Amino acid sequence: MLLIKCPYCEEERSELEFRGAGEAHIVRPANIAEISDEEFAEYFFLRDNPKGLIFERWRHIHGCGRFFNAVRDTVSDKFLMTYKAGEPKPDVAAVLNSQDKGAAK
């Protein structure tokens, strides 16, 4: 079982309390009514699926009900950090360094 920390409730809870909501930090077009079909398809349907670190949106459905973002390793399925929706995307190198320092202790 995975444990995910909700940044609003500030608790680690079972993955069963959460639902993934796709890739985080997707920028909505300024005037979506004026973009081409190809641009709309790219915005709405096409997402990255990297091997390694990914930034995702999650929702704590059986808790506070709020959306938040997470940095997750798709290889190990480990959550490296979570942060509140609206906060800027964290520096990946800093995230990895903090994880390495924690593992060394």
CNS distance restraints for C-alpha pairs under 8 A (distance, minus, plus):
assign (resid   1 and name CA) (resid  14 and name CA) 6.84 0.50 0.50
assign (resid   1 and name CA) (resid  15 and name CA) 6.86 0.50 0.50
assign (resid   2 and name CA) (resid  14 and name CA) 6.06 0.50 0.50
assign (resid   2 and name CA) (resid  15 and name CA) 5.33 0.50 0.50
assign (resid   2 and name CA) (resid  78 and name CA) 7.86 0.50 0.50
assign (resid   3 and name CA) (resid  12 and name CA) 5.69 0.50 0.50
assign (resid   3 and name CA) (resid  13 and name CA) 5.30 0.50 0.50
assign (resid   3 and name CA) (resid  14 and name CA) 4.84 0.50 0.50
assign (resid   3 and name CA) (resid  15 and name CA) 5.68 0.50 0.50
assign (resid   4 and name CA) (resid  12 and name CA) 5.17 0.50 0.50
assign (resid   4 and name CA) (resid  13 and name CA) 5.47 0.50 0.50
assign (resid   4 and name CA) (resid  14 and name CA) 6.38 0.50 0.50
assign (resid   4 and name CA) (resid  15 and name CA) 6.06 0.50 0.50
assign (resid   4 and name CA) (resid  79 and name CA) 6.97 0.50 0.50
assign (resid   5 and name CA) (resid  10 and name CA) 6.38 0.50 0.50
assign (resid   5 and name CA) (resid  11 and name CA) 5.30 0.50 0.50
assign (resid   5 and name CA) (resid  12 and name CA) 3.99 0.50 0.50
assign (resid   5 and name CA) (resid  13 and name CA) 6.22 0.50 0.50
assign (resid   5 and name CA) (resid  81 and name CA) 7.94 0.50 0.50
assign (resid   5 and name CA) (resid  82 and name CA) 6.60 0.50 0.50
assign (resid   6 and name CA) (resid  10 and name CA) 5.39 0.50 0.50
assign (resid   6 and name CA) (resid  11 and name CA) 5.79 0.50 0.50
assign (resid   6 and name CA) (resid  12 and name CA) 6.46 0.50 0.50
assign (resid   6 and name CA) (resid  13 and name CA) 7.56 0.50 0.50
assign (resid   6 and name CA) (resid  60 and name CA) 7.01 0.50 0.50
assign (resid   6 and name CA) (resid  68 and name CA) 7.56 0.50 0.50
assign (resid   6 and name CA) (resid  82 and name CA) 6.94 0.50 0.50
assign (resid   6 and name CA) (resid  83 and name CA) 7.97 0.50 0.50
assign (resid   7 and name CA) (resid  11 and name CA) 7.50 0.50 0.50
assign (resid   7 and name CA) (resid  68 and name CA) 7.25 0.50 0.50
assign (resid   7 and name CA) (resid  82 and name CA) 6.22 0.50 0.50
assign (resid   7 and name CA) (resid  83 and name CA) 5.58 0.50 0.50
assign (resid   7 and name CA) (resid  84 and name CA) 5.90 0.50 0.50
assign (resid   8 and name CA) (resid  64 and name CA) 7.53 0.50 0.50
assign (resid   8 and name CA) (resid  66 and name CA) 7.77 0.50 0.50
assign (resid   8 and name CA) (resid  84 and name CA) 7.08 0.50 0.50
assign (resid   9 and name CA) (resid  63 and name CA) 7.80 0.50 0.50
assign (resid   9 and name CA) (resid  64 and name CA) 6.86 0.50 0.50
assign (resid  13 and name CA) (resid  17 and name CA) 6.92 0.50 0.50
assign (resid  14 and name CA) (resid  18 and name CA) 7.74 0.50 0.50
assign (resid  15 and name CA) (resid  19 and name CA) 7.90 0.50 0.50
assign (resid  17 and name CA) (resid  60 and name CA) 6.01 0.50 0.50
assign (resid  17 and name CA) (resid  61 and name CA) 5.92 0.50 0.50
assign (resid  17 and name CA) (resid  62 and name CA) 4.87 0.50 0.50
assign (resid  17 and name CA) (resid  63 and name CA) 6.88 0.50 0.50
assign (resid  18 and name CA) (resid  58 and name CA) 6.71 0.50 0.50
assign (resid  18 and name CA) (resid  59 and name CA) 5.53 0.50 0.50
assign (resid  18 and name CA) (resid  60 and name CA) 4.58 0.50 0.50
assign (resid  18 and name CA) (resid  61 and name CA) 5.46 0.50 0.50
assign (resid  18 and name CA) (resid  62 and name CA) 6.85 0.50 0.50
assign (resid  19 and name CA) (resid  58 and name CA) 5.72 0.50 0.50
assign (resid  19 and name CA) (resid  59 and name CA) 5.37 0.50 0.50
assign (resid  19 and name CA) (resid  60 and name CA) 6.76 0.50 0.50
assign (resid  19 and name CA) (resid  61 and name CA) 6.75 0.50 0.50
assign (resid  20 and name CA) (resid  56 and name CA) 7.44 0.50 0.50
assign (resid  20 and name CA) (resid  57 and name CA) 6.21 0.50 0.50
assign (resid  20 and name CA) (resid  58 and name CA) 4.49 0.50 0.50
assign (resid  20 and name CA) (resid  59 and name CA) 6.47 0.50 0.50
assign (resid  21 and name CA) (resid  56 and name CA) 7.14 0.50 0.50
assign (resid  21 and name CA) (resid  57 and name CA) 5.03 0.50 0.50
assign (resid  21 and name CA) (resid  58 and name CA) 5.18 0.50 0.50
assign (resid  21 and name CA) (resid  59 and name CA) 6.92 0.50 0.50
assign (resid  22 and name CA) (resid  56 and name CA) 5.66 0.50 0.50
assign (resid  22 and name CA) (resid  57 and name CA) 5.58 0.50 0.50
assign (resid  22 and name CA) (resid  58 and name CA) 7.52 0.50 0.50
assign (resid  23 and name CA) (resid  47 and name CA) 6.97 0.50 0.50
assign (resid  23 and name CA) (resid  48 and name CA) 7.68 0.50 0.50
assign (resid  23 and name CA) (resid  54 and name CA) 7.72 0.50 0.50
assign (resid  23 and name CA) (resid  55 and name CA) 6.06 0.50 0.50
assign (resid  23 and name CA) (resid  56 and name CA) 4.37 0.50 0.50
assign (resid  23 and name CA) (resid  57 and name CA) 5.89 0.50 0.50
assign (resid  24 and name CA) (resid  55 and name CA) 5.38 0.50 0.50
assign (resid  24 and name CA) (resid  56 and name CA) 4.44 0.50 0.50
assign (resid  24 and name CA) (resid  57 and name CA) 4.97 0.50 0.50
assign (resid  24 and name CA) (resid  69 and name CA) 6.47 0.50 0.50
assign (resid  25 and name CA) (resid  55 and name CA) 7.68 0.50 0.50
assign (resid  25 and name CA) (resid  89 and name CA) 7.43 0.50 0.50
assign (resid  26 and name CA) (resid  43 and name CA) 7.91 0.50 0.50
assign (resid  28 and name CA) (resid  32 and name CA) 7.61 0.50 0.50
assign (resid  28 and name CA) (resid  43 and name CA) 7.33 0.50 0.50
assign (resid  29 and name CA) (resid  35 and name CA) 7.89 0.50 0.50
assign (resid  29 and name CA) (resid  43 and name CA) 7.84 0.50 0.50
assign (resid  31 and name CA) (resid  35 and name CA) 7.12 0.50 0.50
assign (resid  32 and name CA) (resid  40 and name CA) 7.56 0.50 0.50
assign (resid  35 and name CA) (resid  39 and name CA) 6.01 0.50 0.50
assign (resid  35 and name CA) (resid  40 and name CA) 6.39 0.50 0.50
assign (resid  36 and name CA) (resid  40 and name CA) 6.17 0.50 0.50
assign (resid  37 and name CA) (resid  41 and name CA) 6.08 0.50 0.50
assign (resid  38 and name CA) (resid  42 and name CA) 6.20 0.50 0.50
assign (resid  39 and name CA) (resid  43 and name CA) 6.17 0.50 0.50
assign (resid  40 and name CA) (resid  44 and name CA) 5.87 0.50 0.50
assign (resid  41 and name CA) (resid  45 and name CA) 5.43 0.50 0.50
assign (resid  41 and name CA) (resid  46 and name CA) 6.90 0.50 0.50
assign (resid  42 and name CA) (resid  46 and name CA) 4.97 0.50 0.50
assign (resid  49 and name CA) (resid  54 and name CA) 7.92 0.50 0.50
assign (resid  50 and name CA) (resid  54 and name CA) 6.87 0.50 0.50
assign (resid  50 and name CA) (resid  74 and name CA) 7.63 0.50 0.50
assign (resid  51 and name CA) (resid  73 and name CA) 7.79 0.50 0.50
assign (resid  51 and name CA) (resid  74 and name CA) 5.84 0.50 0.50
assign (resid  51 and name CA) (resid  75 and name CA) 6.35 0.50 0.50
assign (resid  52 and name CA) (resid  72 and name CA) 7.89 0.50 0.50
assign (resid  52 and name CA) (resid  73 and name CA) 4.96 0.50 0.50
assign (resid  52 and name CA) (resid  74 and name CA) 5.10 0.50 0.50
assign (resid  52 and name CA) (resid  75 and name CA) 5.72 0.50 0.50
assign (resid  53 and name CA) (resid  71 and name CA) 6.57 0.50 0.50
assign (resid  53 and name CA) (resid  72 and name CA) 5.55 0.50 0.50
assign (resid  53 and name CA) (resid  73 and name CA) 4.42 0.50 0.50
assign (resid  53 and name CA) (resid  74 and name CA) 6.24 0.50 0.50
assign (resid  54 and name CA) (resid  71 and name CA) 5.70 0.50 0.50
assign (resid  54 and name CA) (resid  72 and name CA) 5.46 0.50 0.50
assign (resid  54 and name CA) (resid  73 and name CA) 6.34 0.50 0.50
assign (resid  54 and name CA) (resid  74 and name CA) 7.00 0.50 0.50
assign (resid  55 and name CA) (resid  69 and name CA) 6.85 0.50 0.50
assign (resid  55 and name CA) (resid  70 and name CA) 5.70 0.50 0.50
assign (resid  55 and name CA) (resid  71 and name CA) 4.74 0.50 0.50
assign (resid  55 and name CA) (resid  72 and name CA) 6.56 0.50 0.50
assign (resid  56 and name CA) (resid  69 and name CA) 5.50 0.50 0.50
assign (resid  56 and name CA) (resid  70 and name CA) 5.26 0.50 0.50
assign (resid  56 and name CA) (resid  71 and name CA) 6.48 0.50 0.50
assign (resid  56 and name CA) (resid  72 and name CA) 7.45 0.50 0.50
assign (resid  57 and name CA) (resid  67 and name CA) 6.69 0.50 0.50
assign (resid  57 and name CA) (resid  68 and name CA) 5.70 0.50 0.50
assign (resid  57 and name CA) (resid  69 and name CA) 4.47 0.50 0.50
assign (resid  57 and name CA) (resid  70 and name CA) 6.33 0.50 0.50
assign (resid  58 and name CA) (resid  67 and name CA) 5.55 0.50 0.50
assign (resid  58 and name CA) (resid  68 and name CA) 5.42 0.50 0.50
assign (resid  58 and name CA) (resid  69 and name CA) 5.96 0.50 0.50
assign (resid  58 and name CA) (resid  70 and name CA) 7.10 0.50 0.50
assign (resid  59 and name CA) (resid  65 and name CA) 6.22 0.50 0.50
assign (resid  59 and name CA) (resid  66 and name CA) 5.54 0.50 0.50
assign (resid  59 and name CA) (resid  67 and name CA) 4.29 0.50 0.50
assign (resid  59 and name CA) (resid  68 and name CA) 6.26 0.50 0.50
assign (resid  60 and name CA) (resid  64 and name CA) 5.99 0.50 0.50
assign (resid  60 and name CA) (resid  65 and name CA) 4.83 0.50 0.50
assign (resid  60 and name CA) (resid  66 and name CA) 5.70 0.50 0.50
assign (resid  60 and name CA) (resid  67 and name CA) 6.61 0.50 0.50
assign (resid  61 and name CA) (resid  65 and name CA) 4.57 0.50 0.50
assign (resid  61 and name CA) (resid  66 and name CA) 7.29 0.50 0.50
assign (resid  67 and name CA) (resid  84 and name CA) 7.60 0.50 0.50
assign (resid  67 and name CA) (resid  85 and name CA) 6.25 0.50 0.50
assign (resid  68 and name CA) (resid  82 and name CA) 7.13 0.50 0.50
assign (resid  68 and name CA) (resid  83 and name CA) 6.07 0.50 0.50
assign (resid  68 and name CA) (resid  84 and name CA) 4.79 0.50 0.50
assign (resid  68 and name CA) (resid  85 and name CA) 4.50 0.50 0.50
assign (resid  69 and name CA) (resid  82 and name CA) 5.65 0.50 0.50
assign (resid  69 and name CA) (resid  83 and name CA) 5.35 0.50 0.50
assign (resid  69 and name CA) (resid  84 and name CA) 6.08 0.50 0.50
assign (resid  69 and name CA) (resid  85 and name CA) 5.78 0.50 0.50
assign (resid  70 and name CA) (resid  79 and name CA) 6.92 0.50 0.50
assign (resid  70 and name CA) (resid  80 and name CA) 7.56 0.50 0.50
assign (resid  70 and name CA) (resid  81 and name CA) 5.73 0.50 0.50
assign (resid  70 and name CA) (resid  82 and name CA) 4.14 0.50 0.50
assign (resid  70 and name CA) (resid  83 and name CA) 6.22 0.50 0.50
assign (resid  71 and name CA) (resid  79 and name CA) 5.94 0.50 0.50
assign (resid  71 and name CA) (resid  80 and name CA) 5.50 0.50 0.50
assign (resid  71 and name CA) (resid  81 and name CA) 5.36 0.50 0.50
assign (resid  71 and name CA) (resid  82 and name CA) 6.28 0.50 0.50
assign (resid  72 and name CA) (resid  77 and name CA) 6.37 0.50 0.50
assign (resid  72 and name CA) (resid  78 and name CA) 5.66 0.50 0.50
assign (resid  72 and name CA) (resid  79 and name CA) 4.34 0.50 0.50
assign (resid  72 and name CA) (resid  80 and name CA) 5.64 0.50 0.50
assign (resid  72 and name CA) (resid  81 and name CA) 7.35 0.50 0.50
assign (resid  73 and name CA) (resid  77 and name CA) 5.22 0.50 0.50
assign (resid  73 and name CA) (resid  78 and name CA) 5.38 0.50 0.50
assign (resid  73 and name CA) (resid  79 and name CA) 6.47 0.50 0.50
assign (resid  73 and name CA) (resid  80 and name CA) 7.24 0.50 0.50
assign (resid  74 and name CA) (resid  78 and name CA) 7.40 0.50 0.50
assign (resid  80 and name CA) (resid  95 and name CA) 7.21 0.50 0.50
assign (resid  80 and name CA) (resid  99 and name CA) 7.24 0.50 0.50
assign (resid  81 and name CA) (resid  95 and name CA) 7.63 0.50 0.50
assign (resid  83 and name CA) (resid  87 and name CA) 6.98 0.50 0.50
assign (resid  90 and name CA) (resid  94 and name CA) 7.71 0.50 0.50
assign (resid  90 and name CA) (resid  95 and name CA) 7.32 0.50 0.50
assign (resid  91 and name CA) (resid  95 and name CA) 6.41 0.50 0.50
assign (resid  92 and name CA) (resid  96 and name CA) 6.23 0.50 0.50
assign (resid  93 and name CA) (resid  97 and name CA) 6.09 0.50 0.50
assign (resid  94 and name CA) (resid  98 and name CA) 6.12 0.50 0.50
assign (resid  95 and name CA) (resid  99 and name CA) 6.34 0.50 0.50
assign (resid  96 and name CA) (resid 100 and name CA) 6.15 0.50 0.50
assign (resid  97 and name CA) (resid 101 and name CA) 6.18 0.50 0.50
assign (resid  98 and name CA) (resid 102 and name CA) 6.22 0.50 0.50
assign (resid  99 and name CA) (resid 103 and name CA) 6.21 0.50 0.50
assign (resid 100 and name CA) (resid 104 and name CA) 6.24 0.50 0.50
assign (resid 101 and name CA) (resid 105 and name CA) 6.64 0.50 0.50
